[in-house]
Amino acid sequence: MYTTLKYSLNFNQKKRKRNEIKFIIFHYTGMKNEIDAINRLTGLKSKVSSHYFIKKNGEILTMVPDLYIAWHAGVSNWKKYKNLNKYSIGIEISNPGHDFKYKKFTKKQINSVLKLSNFLIEKYKIRPKNILGHSDISPDRKKDPGEKFPWEFLAKKKISYWHNLSQRILLKERNKKINETDIKIFINNLHKIGYLKHPINKRSNNIKLVIKAFQRRFRKELINGLIDSECALICKNIVKKFK
């Protein structure tokens, strides 16, 4: 697949094995200016990078070759994996993010996401359930790629995954309170999907951030960090898909 080379200085010198690549992680840049974002990801002082960068016009830049570890995930957890830089390919998508008037991703960007993802999935045999957002693996500190990222559309293209519940059913369950037993089941299902395991108290701030990350991905219409019947139903449905 054709990409433009724009190499970053920020990566581990030692190559990894092909079979160590198990995840794709999507990010938004979270910066006002696209050129500034590119400079930050390629400049030595920033100590951050990604394997690929998708510009607003859909052009794909290669910043770090796949077999080198780029510095995009930071402190991160998913199931048994920690520090996902080692096991993932990072894709940065140009978007100002929540701090700078978060925008819809362009059609050209999404087309490039499709092309690049399909290429990487085939090359490294990456499973749909291992295609994640930065907020999934670092919910306590990240919001990207955010609720405007088209997860449902990508799932229809066999990139990532989605529930199979109708909006009619879900709307009936929105804001409906659930009992303590169902709350525990929901939190346990979050862990089964892959969200970090240490926040087990439903009143802790950490679990609220995890719930928001889940909502940004699967229930973007209402991101409030509260567990309701709709969230519980979606979470249960997704866990069933993994069996």
Contacts in CASP RR format, 6 or more apart in sequence:
PFRMAT RR
TARGET T0000
AUTHOR 0000-0000-0000
METHOD contacts of the structure
MODEL  1
MYTTLKYSLNFNQKKRKRNEIKFIIFHYTGMKNEIDAINRLTGLKSKVSS
HYFIKKNGEILTMVPDLYIAWHAGVSNWKKYKNLNKYSIGIEISNPGHDF
KYKKFTKKQINSVLKLSNFLIEKYKIRPKNILGHSDISPDRKKDPGEKFP
WEFLAKKKISYWHNLSQRILLKERNKKINETDIKIFINNLHKIGYLKHPI
NKRSNNIKLVIKAFQRRFRKELINGLIDSECALICKNIVKKFK
1 60 0 8 1.000
1 115 0 8 1.000
1 116 0 8 1.000
1 119 0 8 1.000
2 60 0 8 1.000
3 52 0 8 1.000
3 60 0 8 1.000
3 61 0 8 1.000
3 62 0 8 1.000
4 59 0 8 1.000
4 60 0 8 1.000
4 61 0 8 1.000
4 62 0 8 1.000
5 61 0 8 1.000
5 62 0 8 1.000
6 38 0 8 1.000
6 42 0 8 1.000
6 53 0 8 1.000
6 61 0 8 1.000
6 62 0 8 1.000
6 63 0 8 1.000
7 42 0 8 1.000
7 62 0 8 1.000
7 63 0 8 1.000
7 64 0 8 1.000
8 41 0 8 1.000
8 42 0 8 1.000
8 43 0 8 1.000
8 49 0 8 1.000
8 50 0 8 1.000
8 63 0 8 1.000
8 64 0 8 1.000
8 70 0 8 1.000
9 42 0 8 1.000
9 43 0 8 1.000
9 44 0 8 1.000
9 49 0 8 1.000
10 41 0 8 1.000
10 42 0 8 1.000
10 43 0 8 1.000
10 44 0 8 1.000
10 46 0 8 1.000
10 47 0 8 1.000
10 48 0 8 1.000
10 49 0 8 1.000
10 64 0 8 1.000
10 70 0 8 1.000
10 71 0 8 1.000
11 49 0 8 1.000
11 64 0 8 1.000
11 68 0 8 1.000
11 69 0 8 1.000
11 70 0 8 1.000
11 71 0 8 1.000
12 68 0 8 1.000
12 69 0 8 1.000
13 68 0 8 1.000
14 69 0 8 1.000
15 67 0 8 1.000
15 68 0 8 1.000
16 67 0 8 1.000
16 68 0 8 1.000
16 69 0 8 1.000
16 86 0 8 1.000
17 67 0 8 1.000
18 67 0 8 1.000
18 124 0 8 1.000
20 86 0 8 1.000
20 87 0 8 1.000
21 66 0 8 1.000
21 67 0 8 1.000
21 87 0 8 1.000
21 88 0 8 1.000
21 89 0 8 1.000
21 124 0 8 1.000
21 126 0 8 1.000
22 81 0 8 1.000
22 87 0 8 1.000
22 88 0 8 1.000
22 124 0 8 1.000
22 126 0 8 1.000
22 127 0 8 1.000
22 130 0 8 1.000
23 78 0 8 1.000
23 81 0 8 1.000
23 84 0 8 1.000
23 87 0 8 1.000
23 88 0 8 1.000
23 89 0 8 1.000
23 126 0 8 1.000
23 130 0 8 1.000
23 131 0 8 1.000
23 132 0 8 1.000
24 88 0 8 1.000
24 89 0 8 1.000
24 90 0 8 1.000
24 91 0 8 1.000
24 117 0 8 1.000
24 120 0 8 1.000
24 121 0 8 1.000
24 126 0 8 1.000
24 130 0 8 1.000
24 131 0 8 1.000
24 132 0 8 1.000
25 72 0 8 1.000
25 73 0 8 1.000
25 84 0 8 1.000
25 88 0 8 1.000
25 89 0 8 1.000
25 90 0 8 1.000
25 91 0 8 1.000
25 132 0 8 1.000
25 133 0 8 1.000
25 134 0 8 1.000
25 137 0 8 1.000
26 90 0 8 1.000
26 91 0 8 1.000
26 93 0 8 1.000
26 113 0 8 1.000
26 131 0 8 1.000
26 132 0 8 1.000
26 133 0 8 1.000
26 134 0 8 1.000
26 144 0 8 1.000
26 145 0 8 1.000
26 149 0 8 1.000
27 50 0 8 1.000
27 72 0 8 1.000
27 90 0 8 1.000
27 91 0 8 1.000
27 92 0 8 1.000
27 93 0 8 1.000
27 133 0 8 1.000
27 134 0 8 1.000
27 144 0 8 1.000
27 145 0 8 1.000
28 92 0 8 1.000
28 93 0 8 1.000
28 94 0 8 1.000
28 95 0 8 1.000
28 96 0 8 1.000
28 97 0 8 1.000
28 144 0 8 1.000
28 145 0 8 1.000
28 146 0 8 1.000
28 149 0 8 1.000
29 37 0 8 1.000
29 41 0 8 1.000
29 92 0 8 1.000
29 93 0 8 1.000
29 94 0 8 1.000
29 95 0 8 1.000
29 96 0 8 1.000
29 97 0 8 1.000
30 37 0 8 1.000
30 95 0 8 1.000
30 96 0 8 1.000
30 97 0 8 1.000
30 98 0 8 1.000
30 99 0 8 1.000
30 100 0 8 1.000
30 144 0 8 1.000
31 37 0 8 1.000
31 40 0 8 1.000
31 96 0 8 1.000
31 100 0 8 1.000
32 96 0 8 1.000
32 100 0 8 1.000
34 55 0 8 1.000
34 56 0 8 1.000
34 94 0 8 1.000
37 53 0 8 1.000
37 92 0 8 1.000
37 94 0 8 1.000
38 53 0 8 1.000
38 61 0 8 1.000
40 46 0 8 1.000
40 48 0 8 1.000
41 48 0 8 1.000
41 49 0 8 1.000
41 50 0 8 1.000
41 53 0 8 1.000
41 63 0 8 1.000
41 92 0 8 1.000
42 49 0 8 1.000
42 63 0 8 1.000
47 71 0 8 1.000
48 71 0 8 1.000
48 72 0 8 1.000
49 63 0 8 1.000
49 64 0 8 1.000
49 70 0 8 1.000
49 71 0 8 1.000
49 72 0 8 1.000
50 63 0 8 1.000
50 64 0 8 1.000
50 70 0 8 1.000
50 72 0 8 1.000
50 90 0 8 1.000
50 91 0 8 1.000
50 92 0 8 1.000
51 62 0 8 1.000
51 63 0 8 1.000
51 64 0 8 1.000
51 65 0 8 1.000
51 66 0 8 1.000
51 70 0 8 1.000
51 72 0 8 1.000
51 89 0 8 1.000
51 90 0 8 1.000
51 91 0 8 1.000
52 60 0 8 1.000
52 61 0 8 1.000
52 62 0 8 1.000
52 63 0 8 1.000
52 89 0 8 1.000
52 90 0 8 1.000
52 91 0 8 1.000
52 92 0 8 1.000
52 116 0 8 1.000
53 60 0 8 1.000
53 61 0 8 1.000
53 63 0 8 1.000
53 91 0 8 1.000
53 92 0 8 1.000
53 93 0 8 1.000
53 94 0 8 1.000
54 60 0 8 1.000
54 61 0 8 1.000
54 91 0 8 1.000
54 92 0 8 1.000
54 93 0 8 1.000
54 94 0 8 1.000
54 109 0 8 1.000
54 112 0 8 1.000
54 113 0 8 1.000
54 116 0 8 1.000
55 61 0 8 1.000
55 94 0 8 1.000
55 109 0 8 1.000
56 94 0 8 1.000
56 106 0 8 1.000
56 108 0 8 1.000
56 109 0 8 1.000
57 106 0 8 1.000
57 108 0 8 1.000
58 106 0 8 1.000
58 108 0 8 1.000
58 109 0 8 1.000
58 111 0 8 1.000
58 112 0 8 1.000
59 112 0 8 1.000
60 112 0 8 1.000
60 115 0 8 1.000
60 116 0 8 1.000
63 70 0 8 1.000
64 70 0 8 1.000
66 89 0 8 1.000
66 120 0 8 1.000
66 123 0 8 1.000
66 124 0 8 1.000
69 85 0 8 1.000
69 86 0 8 1.000
70 85 0 8 1.000
70 89 0 8 1.000
70 90 0 8 1.000
71 85 0 8 1.000
72 85 0 8 1.000
72 88 0 8 1.000
72 90 0 8 1.000
72 92 0 8 1.000
72 134 0 8 1.000
73 83 0 8 1.000
73 84 0 8 1.000
73 85 0 8 1.000
73 88 0 8 1.000
73 90 0 8 1.000
73 134 0 8 1.000
73 137 0 8 1.000
73 138 0 8 1.000
74 83 0 8 1.000
74 84 0 8 1.000
74 85 0 8 1.000
74 138 0 8 1.000
75 83 0 8 1.000
75 138 0 8 1.000
75 141 0 8 1.000
76 82 0 8 1.000
76 83 0 8 1.000
76 84 0 8 1.000
76 85 0 8 1.000
76 137 0 8 1.000
76 138 0 8 1.000
77 84 0 8 1.000
77 137 0 8 1.000
77 138 0 8 1.000
77 196 0 8 1.000
77 197 0 8 1.000
78 84 0 8 1.000
78 132 0 8 1.000
78 136 0 8 1.000
78 137 0 8 1.000
78 194 0 8 1.000
78 195 0 8 1.000
78 196 0 8 1.000
79 194 0 8 1.000
81 87 0 8 1.000
84 137 0 8 1.000
89 120 0 8 1.000
89 124 0 8 1.000
91 113 0 8 1.000
91 116 0 8 1.000
91 117 0 8 1.000
93 105 0 8 1.000
93 109 0 8 1.000
93 113 0 8 1.000
93 145 0 8 1.000
94 109 0 8 1.000
95 102 0 8 1.000
95 103 0 8 1.000
95 105 0 8 1.000
95 144 0 8 1.000
95 145 0 8 1.000
96 102 0 8 1.000
96 103 0 8 1.000
97 103 0 8 1.000
97 143 0 8 1.000
97 144 0 8 1.000
97 146 0 8 1.000
98 143 0 8 1.000
98 146 0 8 1.000
102 146 0 8 1.000
102 148 0 8 1.000
103 148 0 8 1.000
104 148 0 8 1.000
105 113 0 8 1.000
105 145 0 8 1.000
105 148 0 8 1.000
105 149 0 8 1.000
105 150 0 8 1.000
110 150 0 8 1.000
110 153 0 8 1.000
113 154 0 8 1.000
113 159 0 8 1.000
114 154 0 8 1.000
114 157 0 8 1.000
114 159 0 8 1.000
117 131 0 8 1.000
117 154 0 8 1.000
117 159 0 8 1.000
118 157 0 8 1.000
118 159 0 8 1.000
120 126 0 8 1.000
121 131 0 8 1.000
121 159 0 8 1.000
128 155 0 8 1.000
128 158 0 8 1.000
128 159 0 8 1.000
128 160 0 8 1.000
128 161 0 8 1.000
129 160 0 8 1.000
129 161 0 8 1.000
129 242 0 8 1.000
131 154 0 8 1.000
131 159 0 8 1.000
131 160 0 8 1.000
131 161 0 8 1.000
132 160 0 8 1.000
133 144 0 8 1.000
133 145 0 8 1.000
133 149 0 8 1.000
133 217 0 8 1.000
134 142 0 8 1.000
134 144 0 8 1.000
134 145 0 8 1.000
135 142 0 8 1.000
135 143 0 8 1.000
135 144 0 8 1.000
135 145 0 8 1.000
135 146 0 8 1.000
135 213 0 8 1.000
135 216 0 8 1.000
135 217 0 8 1.000
136 194 0 8 1.000
136 195 0 8 1.000
136 213 0 8 1.000
136 217 0 8 1.000
139 195 0 8 1.000
139 196 0 8 1.000
139 209 0 8 1.000
139 210 0 8 1.000
139 212 0 8 1.000
139 213 0 8 1.000
140 196 0 8 1.000
140 206 0 8 1.000
140 209 0 8 1.000
140 210 0 8 1.000
143 213 0 8 1.000
143 216 0 8 1.000
146 216 0 8 1.000
146 217 0 8 1.000
146 220 0 8 1.000
147 215 0 8 1.000
147 216 0 8 1.000
147 217 0 8 1.000
147 220 0 8 1.000
147 223 0 8 1.000
148 220 0 8 1.000
151 160 0 8 1.000
151 162 0 8 1.000
151 217 0 8 1.000
151 218 0 8 1.000
152 162 0 8 1.000
154 160 0 8 1.000
155 161 0 8 1.000
155 162 0 8 1.000
156 162 0 8 1.000
161 238 0 8 1.000
161 241 0 8 1.000
162 218 0 8 1.000
163 218 0 8 1.000
163 234 0 8 1.000
163 237 0 8 1.000
163 238 0 8 1.000
163 241 0 8 1.000
164 237 0 8 1.000
164 241 0 8 1.000
165 233 0 8 1.000
165 234 0 8 1.000
165 237 0 8 1.000
169 233 0 8 1.000
170 219 0 8 1.000
170 230 0 8 1.000
170 233 0 8 1.000
170 234 0 8 1.000
171 230 0 8 1.000
173 228 0 8 1.000
173 229 0 8 1.000
173 230 0 8 1.000
173 232 0 8 1.000
173 233 0 8 1.000
174 221 0 8 1.000
174 222 0 8 1.000
174 228 0 8 1.000
174 229 0 8 1.000
174 230 0 8 1.000
175 222 0 8 1.000
175 228 0 8 1.000
175 230 0 8 1.000
176 228 0 8 1.000
176 229 0 8 1.000
176 230 0 8 1.000
177 228 0 8 1.000
177 229 0 8 1.000
178 186 0 8 1.000
178 227 0 8 1.000
178 228 0 8 1.000
178 229 0 8 1.000
178 232 0 8 1.000
182 229 0 8 1.000
182 232 0 8 1.000
183 202 0 8 1.000
183 227 0 8 1.000
183 232 0 8 1.000
185 232 0 8 1.000
185 236 0 8 1.000
186 227 0 8 1.000
186 231 0 8 1.000
186 232 0 8 1.000
186 235 0 8 1.000
186 236 0 8 1.000
187 200 0 8 1.000
187 202 0 8 1.000
187 207 0 8 1.000
187 227 0 8 1.000
189 232 0 8 1.000
189 235 0 8 1.000
189 236 0 8 1.000
189 238 0 8 1.000
189 239 0 8 1.000
190 210 0 8 1.000
190 211 0 8 1.000
190 214 0 8 1.000
190 235 0 8 1.000
191 197 0 8 1.000
192 239 0 8 1.000
192 242 0 8 1.000
193 235 0 8 1.000
193 238 0 8 1.000
193 239 0 8 1.000
193 242 0 8 1.000
195 210 0 8 1.000
195 213 0 8 1.000
195 214 0 8 1.000
196 210 0 8 1.000
198 206 0 8 1.000
199 206 0 8 1.000
199 207 0 8 1.000
199 210 0 8 1.000
200 207 0 8 1.000
201 207 0 8 1.000
202 227 0 8 1.000
208 225 0 8 1.000
208 226 0 8 1.000
209 225 0 8 1.000
211 225 0 8 1.000
211 226 0 8 1.000
211 227 0 8 1.000
211 231 0 8 1.000
212 223 0 8 1.000
212 224 0 8 1.000
212 225 0 8 1.000
214 231 0 8 1.000
214 235 0 8 1.000
215 222 0 8 1.000
215 223 0 8 1.000
215 224 0 8 1.000
215 225 0 8 1.000
215 231 0 8 1.000
216 223 0 8 1.000
218 231 0 8 1.000
218 234 0 8 1.000
218 235 0 8 1.000
218 238 0 8 1.000
219 230 0 8 1.000
219 231 0 8 1.000
219 234 0 8 1.000
END
